[in-house]
Amino acid sequence: MRNHKRATIYFSADILTALRMKAAATHRSISEIANEAVRDALADDAVDLDTFTLLRDDGVMSFHSFVSGLRRRGKL
């Protein structure tokens, strides 16, 4: 376990039971499952941040303008 740091995480009893069951069924540790879940969540965040950066200069449309556009296009 090189380059790993120890942390304490408090799970609800039901989540911990599910993690233990999944770990046993998949022959992986709870740490491996938790690391994968956190890695996936952070990757999703990175994609969202990239998208926000791309759209940052797109201009902002007001709610009123958006709804009016829907009405003009016959969507409402």
A tleap script that builds the chain and sets N, CA, C and O, in Angstrom:
source leaprc.protein.ff14SB
mol = sequence {
  NMET ARG ASN HIE LYS ARG ALA THR ILE TYR
  PHE SER ALA ASP ILE LEU THR ALA LEU ARG
  MET LYS ALA ALA ALA THR HIE ARG SER ILE
  SER GLU ILE ALA ASN GLU ALA VAL ARG ASP
  ALA LEU ALA ASP ASP ALA VAL ASP LEU ASP
  THR PHE THR LEU LEU ARG ASP ASP GLY VAL
  MET SER PHE HIE SER PHE VAL SER GLY LEU
  ARG ARG ARG GLY LYS CLEU
}
set mol.1.N position { 0.828 -1.187 0.000 }
set mol.1.CA position { 0.000 0.000 0.000 }
set mol.1.C position { 0.872 1.249 0.000 }
set mol.1.O position { 0.813 2.072 0.914 }
set mol.2.N position { 1.661 1.366 -1.020 }
set mol.2.CA position { 2.505 2.552 -1.165 }
set mol.2.C position { 1.647 3.754 -1.508 }
set mol.2.O position { 0.616 3.638 -2.170 }
set mol.3.N position { 2.092 4.900 -1.047 }
set mol.3.CA position { 1.429 6.175 -1.337 }
set mol.3.C position { -0.018 6.226 -0.852 }
set mol.3.O position { -0.828 6.973 -1.401 }
set mol.4.N position { -0.343 5.455 0.150 }
set mol.4.CA position { -1.679 5.503 0.719 }
set mol.4.C position { -1.607 6.170 2.077 }
set mol.4.O position { -0.634 6.000 2.811 }
set mol.5.N position { -2.628 6.920 2.405 }
set mol.5.CA position { -2.736 7.577 3.707 }
set mol.5.C position { -3.969 7.045 4.408 }
set mol.5.O position { -4.961 6.687 3.773 }
set mol.6.N position { -3.894 7.001 5.693 }
set mol.6.CA position { -4.995 6.500 6.498 }
set mol.6.C position { -5.973 7.639 6.786 }
set mol.6.O position { -5.559 8.769 7.044 }
set mol.7.N position { -7.267 7.334 6.739 }
set mol.7.CA position { -8.312 8.297 7.080 }
set mol.7.C position { -9.431 7.555 7.796 }
set mol.7.O position { -9.623 6.356 7.593 }
set mol.8.N position { -10.147 8.256 8.611 }
set mol.8.CA position { -11.294 7.673 9.297 }
set mol.8.C position { -12.553 8.226 8.653 }
set mol.8.O position { -12.740 9.438 8.548 }
set mol.9.N position { -13.409 7.309 8.226 }
set mol.9.CA position { -14.682 7.694 7.617 }
set mol.9.C position { -15.792 7.021 8.404 }
set mol.9.O position { -15.717 5.827 8.691 }
set mol.10.N position { -16.812 7.775 8.751 }
set mol.10.CA position { -17.946 7.224 9.472 }
set mol.10.C position { -19.091 6.997 8.488 }
set mol.10.O position { -19.620 7.943 7.904 }
set mol.11.N position { -19.467 5.727 8.314 }
set mol.11.CA position { -20.583 5.357 7.449 }
set mol.11.C position { -21.796 5.039 8.318 }
set mol.11.O position { -21.656 4.619 9.467 }
set mol.12.N position { -22.978 5.242 7.760 }
set mol.12.CA position { -24.170 4.773 8.460 }
set mol.12.C position { -24.110 3.242 8.495 }
set mol.12.O position { -23.444 2.622 7.666 }
set mol.13.N position { -24.798 2.651 9.442 }
set mol.13.CA position { -24.745 1.200 9.620 }
set mol.13.C position { -25.166 0.460 8.342 }
set mol.13.O position { -24.541 -0.530 7.964 }
set mol.14.N position { -26.216 0.939 7.686 }
set mol.14.CA position { -26.693 0.279 6.466 }
set mol.14.C position { -25.670 0.357 5.339 }
set mol.14.O position { -25.458 -0.620 4.621 }
set mol.15.N position { -25.038 1.510 5.182 }
set mol.15.CA position { -24.030 1.673 4.130 }
set mol.15.C position { -22.837 0.771 4.409 }
set mol.15.O position { -22.315 0.130 3.497 }
set mol.16.N position { -22.408 0.720 5.656 }
set mol.16.CA position { -21.275 -0.130 6.000 }
set mol.16.C position { -21.598 -1.603 5.758 }
set mol.16.O position { -20.746 -2.346 5.271 }
set mol.17.N position { -22.798 -2.029 6.085 }
set mol.17.CA position { -23.202 -3.414 5.819 }
set mol.17.C position { -23.167 -3.695 4.325 }
set mol.17.O position { -22.680 -4.741 3.896 }
set mol.18.N position { -23.683 -2.759 3.532 }
set mol.18.CA position { -23.671 -2.942 2.077 }
set mol.18.C position { -22.241 -2.980 1.551 }
set mol.18.O position { -21.925 -3.785 0.675 }
set mol.19.N position { -21.383 -2.127 2.072 }
set mol.19.CA position { -19.975 -2.127 1.641 }
set mol.19.C position { -19.298 -3.449 1.982 }
set mol.19.O position { -18.569 -4.005 1.161 }
set mol.20.N position { -19.536 -3.950 3.185 }
set mol.20.CA position { -18.949 -5.233 3.575 }
set mol.20.C position { -19.419 -6.362 2.666 }
set mol.20.O position { -18.632 -7.219 2.265 }
set mol.21.N position { -20.709 -6.352 2.346 }
set mol.21.CA position { -21.265 -7.387 1.466 }
set mol.21.C position { -20.672 -7.280 0.062 }
set mol.21.O position { -20.320 -8.291 -0.546 }
set mol.22.N position { -20.561 -6.056 -0.450 }
set mol.22.CA position { -19.987 -5.865 -1.781 }
set mol.22.C position { -18.517 -6.261 -1.796 }
set mol.22.O position { -18.049 -6.879 -2.752 }
set mol.23.N position { -17.797 -5.912 -0.757 }
set mol.23.CA position { -16.382 -6.272 -0.670 }
set mol.23.C position { -16.221 -7.791 -0.691 }
set mol.23.O position { -15.357 -8.317 -1.394 }
set mol.24.N position { -17.041 -8.485 0.070 }
set mol.24.CA position { -16.955 -9.946 0.098 }
set mol.24.C position { -17.335 -10.549 -1.258 }
set mol.24.O position { -16.696 -11.491 -1.726 }
set mol.25.N position { -18.376 -10.000 -1.879 }
set mol.25.CA position { -18.848 -10.544 -3.155 }
set mol.25.C position { -17.876 -10.291 -4.300 }
set mol.25.O position { -17.794 -11.087 -5.235 }
set mol.26.N position { -17.137 -9.184 -4.229 }
set mol.26.CA position { -16.234 -8.815 -5.328 }
set mol.26.C position { -14.768 -9.111 -5.023 }
set mol.26.O position { -13.885 -8.848 -5.839 }
set mol.27.N position { -14.525 -9.663 -3.829 }
set mol.27.CA position { -13.156 -9.998 -3.411 }
set mol.27.C position { -12.248 -8.771 -3.431 }
set mol.27.O position { -11.087 -8.841 -3.833 }
set mol.28.N position { -12.809 -7.641 -2.986 }
set mol.28.CA position { -12.045 -6.398 -2.874 }
set mol.28.C position { -12.211 -5.867 -1.463 }
set mol.28.O position { -13.111 -6.286 -0.734 }
set mol.29.N position { -11.351 -4.953 -1.084 }
set mol.29.CA position { -11.467 -4.348 0.245 }
set mol.29.C position { -12.438 -3.164 0.204 }
set mol.29.O position { -12.725 -2.606 -0.855 }
set mol.30.N position { -12.927 -2.804 1.377 }
set mol.30.CA position { -13.773 -1.613 1.483 }
set mol.30.C position { -12.985 -0.390 1.017 }
set mol.30.O position { -13.542 0.504 0.379 }
set mol.31.N position { -11.692 -0.351 1.333 }
set mol.31.CA position { -10.855 0.773 0.892 }
set mol.31.C position { -10.807 0.867 -0.624 }
set mol.31.O position { -10.887 1.963 -1.178 }
set mol.32.N position { -10.677 -0.262 -1.297 }
set mol.32.CA position { -10.643 -0.240 -2.768 }
set mol.32.C position { -11.957 0.279 -3.331 }
set mol.32.O position { -11.968 1.078 -4.268 }
set mol.33.N position { -13.060 -0.176 -2.759 }
set mol.33.CA position { -14.377 0.260 -3.230 }
set mol.33.C position { -14.571 1.755 -2.962 }
set mol.33.O position { -15.054 2.484 -3.828 }
set mol.34.N position { -14.199 2.207 -1.772 }
set mol.34.CA position { -14.345 3.626 -1.420 }
set mol.34.C position { -13.450 4.498 -2.295 }
set mol.34.O position { -13.878 5.553 -2.764 }
set mol.35.N position { -12.198 4.059 -2.517 }
set mol.35.CA position { -11.295 4.828 -3.380 }
set mol.35.C position { -11.853 4.951 -4.794 }
set mol.35.O position { -11.795 6.022 -5.397 }
set mol.36.N position { -12.389 3.865 -5.318 }
set mol.36.CA position { -12.966 3.905 -6.668 }
set mol.36.C position { -14.147 4.869 -6.727 }
set mol.36.O position { -14.274 5.642 -7.676 }
set mol.37.N position { -15.011 4.824 -5.712 }
set mol.37.CA position { -16.189 5.703 -5.690 }
set mol.37.C position { -15.775 7.177 -5.606 }
set mol.37.O position { -16.339 8.023 -6.301 }
set mol.38.N position { -14.799 7.478 -4.764 }
set mol.38.CA position { -14.337 8.860 -4.633 }
set mol.38.C position { -13.640 9.306 -5.917 }
set mol.38.O position { -13.835 10.434 -6.371 }
set mol.39.N position { -12.834 8.427 -6.499 }
set mol.39.CA position { -12.142 8.752 -7.754 }
set mol.39.C position { -13.164 9.062 -8.848 }
set mol.39.O position { -13.000 10.026 -9.596 }
set mol.40.N position { -14.219 8.248 -8.944 }
set mol.40.CA position { -15.270 8.475 -9.946 }
set mol.40.C position { -15.988 9.805 -9.707 }
set mol.40.O position { -16.266 10.547 -10.649 }
set mol.41.N position { -16.285 10.095 -8.438 }
set mol.41.CA position { -16.966 11.358 -8.111 }
set mol.41.C position { -16.088 12.554 -8.468 }
set mol.41.O position { -16.577 13.548 -9.003 }
set mol.42.N position { -14.791 12.457 -8.171 }
set mol.42.CA position { -13.879 13.560 -8.503 }
set mol.42.C position { -13.724 13.711 -10.017 }
set mol.42.O position { -13.596 14.829 -10.516 }
set mol.43.N position { -13.734 12.600 -10.747 }
set mol.43.CA position { -13.652 12.668 -12.213 }
set mol.43.C position { -14.894 13.363 -12.771 }
set mol.43.O position { -14.790 14.168 -13.697 }
set mol.44.N position { -16.067 13.056 -12.213 }
set mol.44.CA position { -17.300 13.742 -12.634 }
set mol.44.C position { -17.206 15.233 -12.357 }
set mol.44.O position { -17.610 16.051 -13.183 }
set mol.45.N position { -16.669 15.587 -11.188 }
set mol.45.CA position { -16.492 17.002 -10.853 }
set mol.45.C position { -15.559 17.682 -11.847 }
set mol.45.O position { -15.806 18.816 -12.257 }
set mol.46.N position { -14.488 16.992 -12.236 }
set mol.46.CA position { -13.528 17.574 -13.185 }
set mol.46.C position { -14.202 17.842 -14.530 }
set mol.46.O position { -13.952 18.875 -15.151 }
set mol.47.N position { -15.050 16.925 -14.984 }
set mol.47.CA position { -15.776 17.118 -16.242 }
set mol.47.C position { -16.700 18.322 -16.113 }
set mol.47.O position { -16.764 19.158 -17.015 }
set mol.48.N position { -17.418 18.414 -14.990 }
set mol.48.CA position { -18.319 19.554 -14.776 }
set mol.48.C position { -17.547 20.865 -14.775 }
set mol.48.O position { -17.978 21.842 -15.387 }
set mol.49.N position { -16.412 20.890 -14.093 }
set mol.49.CA position { -15.620 22.117 -14.046 }
set mol.49.C position { -15.096 22.502 -15.424 }
set mol.49.O position { -15.056 23.683 -15.768 }
set mol.50.N position { -14.690 21.500 -16.221 }
set mol.50.CA position { -14.259 21.784 -17.592 }
set mol.50.C position { -15.400 22.387 -18.403 }
set mol.50.O position { -15.196 23.328 -19.170 }
set mol.51.N position { -16.599 21.843 -18.230 }
set mol.51.CA position { -17.768 22.354 -18.951 }
set mol.51.C position { -18.079 23.782 -18.523 }
set mol.51.O position { -18.349 24.639 -19.364 }
set mol.52.N position { -18.043 24.041 -17.223 }
set mol.52.CA position { -18.302 25.396 -16.738 }
set mol.52.C position { -17.282 26.375 -17.306 }
set mol.52.O position { -17.630 27.500 -17.663 }
set mol.53.N position { -16.043 25.955 -17.390 }
set mol.53.CA position { -15.001 26.820 -17.940 }
set mol.53.C position { -15.289 27.136 -19.403 }
set mol.53.O position { -15.143 28.279 -19.835 }
set mol.54.N position { -15.698 26.120 -20.166 }
set mol.54.CA position { -16.011 26.339 -21.580 }
set mol.54.C position { -17.206 27.260 -21.765 }
set mol.54.O position { -17.238 28.068 -22.693 }
set mol.55.N position { -18.191 27.135 -20.878 }
set mol.55.CA position { -19.430 27.906 -21.026 }
set mol.55.C position { -19.391 29.257 -20.312 }
set mol.55.O position { -20.324 30.051 -20.431 }
set mol.56.N position { -18.326 29.512 -19.579 }
set mol.56.CA position { -18.234 30.720 -18.759 }
set mol.56.C position { -18.484 31.985 -19.575 }
set mol.56.O position { -19.144 32.907 -19.096 }
set mol.57.N position { -17.974 32.038 -20.780 }
set mol.57.CA position { -18.084 33.249 -21.597 }
set mol.57.C position { -19.223 33.184 -22.611 }
set mol.57.O position { -19.277 34.001 -23.530 }
set mol.58.N position { -20.122 32.234 -22.458 }
set mol.58.CA position { -21.229 32.075 -23.388 }
set mol.58.C position { -22.310 33.143 -23.234 }
set mol.58.O position { -23.169 33.281 -24.104 }
set mol.59.N position { -22.275 33.871 -22.173 }
set mol.59.CA position { -23.338 34.839 -21.922 }
set mol.59.C position { -24.422 34.185 -21.089 }
set mol.59.O position { -24.586 32.965 -21.101 }
set mol.60.N position { -25.140 34.991 -20.383 }
set mol.60.CA position { -26.158 34.487 -19.479 }
set mol.60.C position { -27.523 34.877 -20.014 }
set mol.60.O position { -27.752 36.026 -20.393 }
set mol.61.N position { -28.425 33.908 -20.040 }
set mol.61.CA position { -29.790 34.165 -20.479 }
set mol.61.C position { -30.682 34.183 -19.249 }
set mol.61.O position { -30.579 33.307 -18.391 }
set mol.62.N position { -31.537 35.153 -19.161 }
set mol.62.CA position { -32.437 35.231 -18.012 }
set mol.62.C position { -33.519 34.165 -18.139 }
set mol.62.O position { -33.795 33.667 -19.230 }
set mol.63.N position { -34.109 33.835 -17.031 }
set mol.63.CA position { -35.210 32.873 -17.014 }
set mol.63.C position { -36.345 33.363 -17.908 }
set mol.63.O position { -36.924 32.597 -18.678 }
set mol.64.N position { -36.649 34.643 -17.793 }
set mol.64.CA position { -37.723 35.232 -18.594 }
set mol.64.C position { -37.444 35.046 -20.098 }
set mol.64.O position { -38.331 34.638 -20.848 }
set mol.65.N position { -36.229 35.342 -20.527 }
set mol.65.CA position { -35.869 35.191 -21.939 }
set mol.65.C position { -35.960 33.735 -22.379 }
set mol.65.O position { -36.414 33.442 -23.485 }
set mol.66.N position { -35.533 32.836 -21.523 }
set mol.66.CA position { -35.564 31.422 -21.863 }
set mol.66.C position { -37.001 30.933 -22.044 }
set mol.66.O position { -37.314 30.262 -23.027 }
set mol.67.N position { -37.872 31.272 -21.093 }
set mol.67.CA position { -39.267 30.847 -21.170 }
set mol.67.C position { -39.961 31.502 -22.361 }
set mol.67.O position { -40.762 30.857 -23.037 }
set mol.68.N position { -39.663 32.778 -22.627 }
set mol.68.CA position { -40.239 33.458 -23.794 }
set mol.68.C position { -39.821 32.754 -25.081 }
set mol.68.O position { -40.628 32.602 -25.998 }
set mol.69.N position { -38.562 32.326 -25.149 }
set mol.69.CA position { -38.084 31.586 -26.317 }
set mol.69.C position { -38.811 30.259 -26.487 }
set mol.69.O position { -39.127 29.861 -27.608 }
set mol.70.N position { -39.075 29.579 -25.392 }
set mol.70.CA position { -39.845 28.333 -25.467 }
set mol.70.C position { -41.242 28.593 -26.032 }
set mol.70.O position { -41.740 27.833 -26.862 }
set mol.71.N position { -41.862 29.675 -25.572 }
set mol.71.CA position { -43.203 30.015 -26.059 }
set mol.71.C position { -43.155 30.349 -27.556 }
set mol.71.O position { -44.012 29.896 -28.316 }
set mol.72.N position { -42.161 31.136 -27.985 }
set mol.72.CA position { -42.037 31.513 -29.408 }
set mol.72.C position { -41.858 30.282 -30.291 }
set mol.72.O position { -42.366 30.238 -31.412 }
set mol.73.N position { -41.140 29.288 -29.788 }
set mol.73.CA position { -40.878 28.079 -30.586 }
set mol.73.C position { -41.994 27.046 -30.449 }
set mol.73.O position { -41.884 25.936 -30.969 }
set mol.74.N position { -43.071 27.415 -29.745 }
set mol.74.CA position { -44.216 26.515 -29.630 }
set mol.74.C position { -43.999 25.368 -28.654 }
set mol.74.O position { -44.726 24.376 -28.708 }
set mol.75.N position { -43.026 25.476 -27.771 }
set mol.75.CA position { -42.741 24.418 -26.798 }
set mol.75.C position { -43.627 24.524 -25.574 }
set mol.75.O position { -43.763 23.564 -24.815 }
set mol.76.N position { -44.233 25.695 -25.377 }
set mol.76.CA position { -45.152 25.910 -24.233 }
set mol.76.C position { -46.524 26.274 -24.713 }
set mol.76.O position { -47.424 26.491 -23.902 }
savepdb mol mol.pdb
quit
